[in-house]
Amino acid sequence: MNSLSLFTLTRPANLVTAVADVLAGMAIAGYLNQLDAAPAPVGWLCLATVGLYGGGVVFNDVFDADLDAIERPERPIPSGKVSRSAAATLGTVLLAMGIGAAFMVNWLAGGLAVGIAVAALVYDRFGKHHNWLGPVNMGLCRGLNLLLGVSILPEQVQPWAWVGLVPVAYIAAITAISRGEVHGGNTRTLRLAGLLYAGVIAVIAAIAQARGQLGTAFPFLVIFGYYIFVPLWQAVREPVGRNIGLAVKAGVLSLIVMNAAWVAAFASFPFALLVMCLLPLSRLLARVFAVT
């Protein structure tokens, strides 16, 4: 066992997208527009989301070790590079770190972190095996993660809680199509995912328009649409495992672009560009480490 194999379990490229989630949430709360905003809560929440997401995906591999031994034997646990007990210990430490870091900000952030941890473990152990509950369960993790960022200003969580439904719909679509990565999928699910993608773009555009920020958000929405629809269309044309895997990978990494659009709609173009700078890092990590 080595540290690189343990690091691989955390899906490093995906961790970057989780950080983008909370930054988008901070923009929605209005925190990024405050001239006297303290940096410490930003750091704590970024650490919290890294721990929560990392712990969640590590436990995903812990619970899936027997299945992966058949379908994906190259993964760290079935290949013998990491023991199941060591992975479980890592997952526990990461979840505890995430929850602890969130409580350093405020009690509401801590409560949301506990909710994310529970939702992730429920998905890992039970949710993924259900046709409709699994995608919604996985989406809930991302929706709560967005609200974790909003909780940097606790009073903003209630009025903006509904925006958590947007990543729920988006991730539910990705999760639904990801089930065809190994054996191939069906075009009906892929087309439904496309409708959900379009709905997500429409909602963000409508909010940006209402806030007088559509011109700022528009470039990011165009890039977002390009990144997710091109590979999805290829999967629709030829729904084999490889194409579906590429569509899923694009959908996950494009979360950064979606979050940049949120930031553009609620904060400013420069802040949105800063979030976009996370995309090259995530893509670079995706070349080395598995995304799904």
C-alpha positions as CSV (number, residue, x, y, z in Angstrom):
1,M,0.0,0.0,0.0
2,N,1.2,3.5,-0.8
3,S,0.0,7.1,-0.4
4,L,-0.6,7.5,-4.1
5,S,-3.0,4.7,-4.1
6,L,-4.9,6.1,-1.2
7,F,-4.9,9.5,-2.9
8,T,-6.4,7.9,-6.0
9,L,-9.4,6.7,-4.0
10,T,-10.4,10.4,-3.3
11,R,-11.0,11.2,-7.1
12,P,-8.7,14.3,-7.0
13,A,-10.1,15.8,-10.1
14,N,-13.6,15.7,-8.6
15,L,-12.4,17.3,-5.4
16,V,-11.7,20.5,-7.4
17,T,-15.3,20.5,-8.6
18,A,-16.5,20.3,-5.0
19,V,-14.5,23.4,-4.1
20,A,-16.2,25.2,-7.0
21,D,-19.6,24.3,-5.5
22,V,-18.9,26.0,-2.3
23,L,-17.4,29.1,-4.0
24,A,-20.6,29.3,-6.1
25,G,-22.6,29.1,-2.9
26,M,-20.6,31.9,-1.4
27,A,-21.4,34.1,-4.4
28,I,-25.1,33.3,-4.1
29,A,-25.0,34.3,-0.5
30,G,-23.4,37.6,-1.5
31,Y,-20.3,36.9,0.5
32,L,-17.9,37.5,-2.4
33,N,-19.3,41.0,-2.9
34,Q,-18.5,42.1,0.7
35,L,-15.4,44.3,0.7
36,D,-14.6,43.3,4.3
37,A,-15.2,39.5,3.9
38,A,-12.9,37.5,6.1
39,P,-10.9,34.8,4.2
40,A,-10.9,32.3,7.1
41,P,-14.5,31.0,6.6
42,V,-13.7,30.5,2.9
43,G,-10.7,28.4,3.7
44,W,-12.7,26.3,6.3
45,L,-15.5,25.6,3.9
46,C,-13.2,24.6,1.1
47,L,-11.4,22.2,3.5
48,A,-14.8,20.9,4.6
49,T,-16.0,20.1,1.1
50,V,-12.7,18.4,0.2
51,G,-13.1,16.2,3.3
52,L,-16.8,15.4,2.7
53,Y,-16.5,14.7,-1.0
54,G,-13.2,12.7,-0.5
55,G,-14.7,10.7,2.3
56,G,-17.8,10.0,0.3
57,V,-16.1,8.6,-2.8
58,V,-13.6,6.6,-0.7
59,F,-16.6,4.8,1.0
60,N,-18.1,4.3,-2.4
61,D,-15.1,2.1,-3.3
62,V,-15.2,0.4,0.1
63,F,-18.8,-0.7,-0.4
64,D,-18.2,-1.6,-4.1
65,A,-15.0,-3.6,-3.6
66,D,-16.6,-6.9,-4.4
67,L,-18.3,-5.6,-7.6
68,D,-15.2,-3.7,-8.7
69,A,-13.2,-7.0,-8.4
70,I,-15.3,-8.2,-11.3
71,E,-16.0,-5.0,-13.4
72,R,-13.0,-2.8,-12.5
73,P,-10.2,-4.9,-11.0
74,E,-7.7,-2.2,-11.7
75,R,-9.0,0.0,-8.9
76,P,-6.9,0.3,-5.7
77,I,-8.9,-2.0,-3.4
78,P,-9.6,-5.0,-5.7
79,S,-6.1,-4.7,-7.1
80,G,-4.7,-5.1,-3.6
81,K,-2.9,-1.8,-3.6
82,V,-5.1,-0.6,-0.7
83,S,-6.8,-2.8,1.9
84,R,-10.5,-2.3,2.5
85,S,-9.8,-1.5,6.2
86,A,-7.3,1.2,5.3
87,A,-9.7,2.8,2.8
88,A,-12.5,2.8,5.5
89,T,-10.1,4.5,7.9
90,L,-9.2,7.1,5.3
91,G,-12.9,7.7,4.5
92,T,-13.8,8.1,8.2
93,V,-10.9,10.6,8.8
94,L,-11.9,12.6,5.7
95,L,-15.6,12.8,6.7
96,A,-14.7,13.8,10.3
97,M,-12.3,16.5,8.9
98,G,-15.1,17.8,6.7
99,I,-17.6,18.0,9.4
100,G,-15.1,19.6,11.9
101,A,-14.0,22.2,9.4
102,A,-17.6,23.2,8.7
103,F,-18.4,23.6,12.4
104,M,-15.5,26.1,12.5
105,V,-17.6,28.4,10.4
106,N,-20.9,28.2,12.1
107,W,-23.5,25.7,13.4
108,L,-25.6,25.7,10.3
109,A,-22.6,24.9,8.1
110,G,-21.8,22.0,10.5
111,G,-25.3,20.7,10.3
112,L,-25.2,20.8,6.5
113,A,-21.9,19.0,6.6
114,V,-23.4,16.2,8.7
115,G,-26.3,16.0,6.2
116,I,-23.9,15.7,3.3
117,A,-21.9,12.9,5.0
118,V,-25.1,11.0,5.8
119,A,-26.4,11.5,2.3
120,A,-23.1,10.3,0.8
121,L,-23.0,7.2,3.0
122,V,-26.6,6.3,2.2
123,Y,-25.9,6.6,-1.5
124,D,-22.7,4.5,-1.2
125,R,-24.4,1.7,0.7
126,F,-28.0,1.7,-0.5
127,G,-29.0,4.6,-2.9
128,K,-26.9,3.6,-5.9
129,H,-28.8,0.3,-6.2
130,H,-32.2,2.1,-6.8
131,N,-33.2,3.3,-10.3
132,W,-34.7,6.6,-9.2
133,L,-33.5,7.0,-5.6
134,G,-29.9,6.7,-6.5
135,P,-29.6,9.6,-8.9
136,V,-31.7,11.8,-6.6
137,N,-29.6,10.8,-3.6
138,M,-26.4,11.6,-5.4
139,G,-27.8,14.9,-6.6
140,L,-28.8,15.7,-3.0
141,C,-25.2,15.5,-2.0
142,R,-24.3,18.2,-4.5
143,G,-27.3,20.3,-3.7
144,L,-26.3,20.4,0.0
145,N,-22.7,21.1,-1.0
146,L,-23.9,24.2,-2.8
147,L,-25.8,25.3,0.2
148,L,-22.8,24.6,2.4
149,G,-21.2,27.5,0.5
150,V,-24.3,29.7,1.0
151,S,-24.2,28.9,4.8
152,I,-21.1,31.2,5.1
153,L,-23.9,33.7,5.7
154,P,-26.5,31.6,7.6
155,E,-29.3,34.1,7.1
156,Q,-29.0,33.6,3.3
157,V,-29.7,29.8,3.4
158,Q,-33.4,30.0,3.8
159,P,-34.2,32.4,0.9
160,W,-31.8,30.6,-1.5
161,A,-32.4,27.0,-0.3
162,W,-34.3,26.2,-3.5
163,V,-31.3,26.7,-5.7
164,G,-30.0,23.5,-4.3
165,L,-32.5,21.7,-6.5
166,V,-30.5,22.8,-9.6
167,P,-27.4,20.6,-8.9
168,V,-29.8,17.9,-7.7
169,A,-31.3,17.8,-11.2
170,Y,-27.9,18.0,-12.9
171,I,-26.2,15.3,-10.9
172,A,-29.2,13.1,-11.1
173,A,-28.9,13.2,-14.8
174,I,-25.2,12.4,-14.7
175,T,-25.7,9.6,-12.2
176,A,-28.5,8.1,-14.3
177,I,-26.4,7.9,-17.5
178,S,-23.3,6.7,-15.6
179,R,-25.0,3.3,-15.1
180,G,-24.2,2.5,-18.7
181,E,-20.5,3.0,-18.4
182,V,-19.6,-0.7,-18.2
183,H,-22.3,-2.4,-20.4
184,G,-23.6,0.5,-22.5
185,G,-26.8,2.5,-22.0
186,N,-30.0,3.5,-23.7
187,T,-30.8,6.6,-25.7
188,R,-34.0,7.3,-23.7
189,T,-32.0,7.9,-20.5
190,L,-29.4,10.0,-22.4
191,R,-32.1,12.2,-24.0
192,L,-33.8,12.7,-20.6
193,A,-30.4,13.8,-19.3
194,G,-30.1,16.3,-22.1
195,L,-33.5,17.8,-21.1
196,L,-32.3,18.1,-17.5
197,Y,-29.1,19.8,-18.7
198,A,-31.1,22.3,-20.8
199,G,-33.3,23.0,-17.8
200,V,-30.3,23.7,-15.6
201,I,-28.9,26.2,-18.1
202,A,-32.4,27.9,-18.5
203,V,-32.7,28.3,-14.7
204,I,-29.3,29.9,-14.3
205,A,-29.9,32.1,-17.3
206,A,-33.3,33.2,-15.9
207,I,-31.8,34.1,-12.5
208,A,-28.9,36.0,-14.2
209,Q,-31.5,37.9,-16.3
210,A,-33.5,38.8,-13.2
211,R,-30.4,40.1,-11.5
212,G,-29.3,42.1,-14.6
213,Q,-26.2,39.8,-15.0
214,L,-27.2,37.7,-18.1
215,G,-24.5,39.4,-20.2
216,T,-21.9,38.4,-17.5
217,A,-23.1,34.9,-17.2
218,F,-23.8,34.2,-20.9
219,P,-20.2,33.3,-21.9
220,F,-20.0,30.7,-19.1
221,L,-23.3,29.2,-20.0
222,V,-22.3,28.8,-23.6
223,I,-19.1,27.1,-22.6
224,F,-21.0,24.9,-20.2
225,G,-23.4,23.9,-22.8
226,Y,-20.7,23.1,-25.3
227,Y,-18.8,20.9,-22.8
228,I,-21.8,18.8,-21.8
229,F,-23.8,18.5,-24.9
230,V,-21.1,17.5,-27.4
231,P,-20.1,14.3,-25.6
232,L,-23.7,13.6,-24.6
233,W,-24.8,13.8,-28.3
234,Q,-22.0,11.4,-29.2
235,A,-23.3,9.0,-26.6
236,V,-26.8,9.3,-28.0
237,R,-25.6,8.4,-31.5
238,E,-23.5,5.5,-30.2
239,P,-24.5,4.5,-26.6
240,V,-21.6,2.2,-25.9
241,G,-19.7,2.2,-22.6
242,R,-16.8,4.3,-23.7
243,N,-18.9,7.1,-25.1
244,I,-21.1,7.1,-22.0
245,G,-18.0,7.2,-19.8
246,L,-16.8,10.3,-21.7
247,A,-20.2,12.0,-21.3
248,V,-20.2,11.3,-17.6
249,K,-16.6,12.6,-17.2
250,A,-17.5,15.8,-19.1
251,G,-20.6,16.3,-17.0
252,V,-18.6,16.0,-13.7
253,L,-15.7,18.3,-14.8
254,S,-18.1,20.8,-16.3
255,L,-19.6,21.4,-12.8
256,I,-16.8,24.0,-12.5
257,V,-18.1,25.9,-15.5
258,M,-21.7,25.7,-14.2
259,N,-20.4,27.1,-10.9
260,A,-18.6,29.8,-12.7
261,A,-21.9,30.8,-14.3
262,W,-23.5,30.9,-10.8
263,V,-20.7,33.3,-9.7
264,A,-21.1,35.4,-12.8
265,A,-24.8,35.7,-12.1
266,F,-24.4,36.7,-8.4
267,A,-20.9,38.3,-8.1
268,S,-18.7,39.5,-11.0
269,F,-16.9,38.4,-14.1
270,P,-13.4,38.4,-12.5
271,F,-14.6,36.1,-9.7
272,A,-16.2,33.8,-12.2
273,L,-12.9,33.7,-14.1
274,L,-11.1,32.7,-10.9
275,V,-13.5,29.8,-10.5
276,M,-12.9,28.9,-14.2
277,C,-9.2,28.7,-13.4
278,L,-10.0,25.5,-11.5
279,L,-11.0,23.8,-14.7
280,P,-7.5,23.3,-16.1
281,L,-6.4,21.9,-12.8
282,S,-9.3,19.5,-12.7
283,R,-8.8,18.4,-16.3
284,L,-5.1,17.8,-15.6
285,L,-5.9,15.6,-12.6
286,A,-8.5,13.8,-14.7
287,R,-5.7,12.6,-17.0
288,V,-3.9,10.9,-14.2
289,F,-6.8,9.8,-11.8
290,A,-10.2,8.3,-12.5
291,V,-13.2,10.6,-12.4
292,T,-15.9,7.9,-12.1
